């Protein structure tokens, strides 16, 4: 259903509802680890202006990944998660091309999100905390 809404005016609402299934405040479910590869595979089809929110949410999952302690996340799921982050670096980086008047667009937070996704947790947290959105902000 979400993929069918990518190019409609309702995408933001669908994305918000979809995201709330696997991200709840400072907690993520095992489903978040499983869904990231599918979300990132869809990213090339998502208009540039809608990508920042997906990148923010993906970064939140990356940042919270250490909180997932369930045995239901297999090593194959972790491998697919990590590989999808590598495979879609360019698609993630293209979110920087979103117009600055895009809702929720914040260059500093977006750079922080990209840093987290690309494995630079220290830089990602620093940029996010400067904006008051990070783990300690």
N, C-alpha and C positions, 0 to 999 in steps of 0.2 A: 504494500500500500504506500509506504513512504517513497519508494522509487517512482511510483506513478505521480506523485505530487511535486517532484523536483522543480518543475517549471510552472507551477501554479502559485497563485497568491496565498494559498493555504499552507505552503511548505513550512514556514516558521512554526505554525501551530502544530502541524504533524510532527516536526522534528522535536519540539518541546515535549510533547506527549510521549514520543518514542524514547527520548533521552531519559525521561523520568522513570522508565521501566528499569533501567540499569544503573542510574546514578541517583543517589538520595543524599543530599547535603554532603557530608564528608565520608560517605560510604559508597562502595560500588559492589555490585553482585558479581558472581561468577560469570553471568551472562555478558557483562561488560567486556571481559577478556575474549569471549567467543565472538562477540559482535563487531569488534574493532576491525578485523580484516574485511568484513563485508561493508562496513561504513566507508572505509578507505578505498575499497574497490569501486564504490559508487561515486566517490569524490570528483573524478574527471567529468562527470555528467552534471555536477552541481554548478550553477552559475557562480562566477567569482564572488559576487556580492554576498552570497549566502554561505560561502566557505568559512569565514572567520569563526562563526559560532560552532561549527562542527570541529574546527581545529581547537578552539578553547575546550570543548567538551572532551575531545580525544586526549588533550594534554592533562585534563583533570583525571582521566582514567589512568594515564601513564603515571602521574604523580601518586595516585592512590593504589597502584598495583601491589605494593608491598603489604597492603591490608588484606589482600585476598589470601586466606589461609586454608581454604577448602580443598580437600583431596579430589573434589570433582573437576578441578582444572588440571587436565592432563599435561604431560610434557609436550605433546603434540599441539595442544591449544596454545601453550606459551610460545612454542616455536612459530606457529602461524601468526600470533600476535606480534612478536618481534620482527618477523619477516615482512609483515604488512607495513610496519613503520618504516622499514628500509625501502621497500618497493615503491612507496608513495611519497617519498621526500619531495619530489618535484611538484606533485599535486598539492601537497601541504604548503610548500613555499609560495605557490601561485596565489594563495589567499592574501599575500601581501599586496597584490595588485587590486584588491577591492577598493572601490572609491572611499575616500575618507568620510563621506556622509552616509556610509552604510550603517544601519542600526547596529549598535553594540561594537562598532569598530574602534579599536584602541590600539595604536601601533605598538606601544610599549607592552601591553598584555599579549598581543599577537606574537611579538618577538620572543617574549617569555615562554609562551605556549610552544612555539616552534623549537626553542632551545630545549625544553623538557622532552618533547617528542624525539628530538635528535640525540638525546642522551646527556645533555649538559644540564643536570639538575640544579647545580649551584647557580648558574646564570639564569635559568628559568625561574627559580624561586626568588632570586634577587630582583629581577625585573618585575615580577608579580607583586612582591612585597612593597616595592617602591610605589606601586599604584594602589596598595591596600587590598589587593585581591589574593595574595599568596597565603601560604599555610599559616603564617603568623600575622597576617594583615587584617 
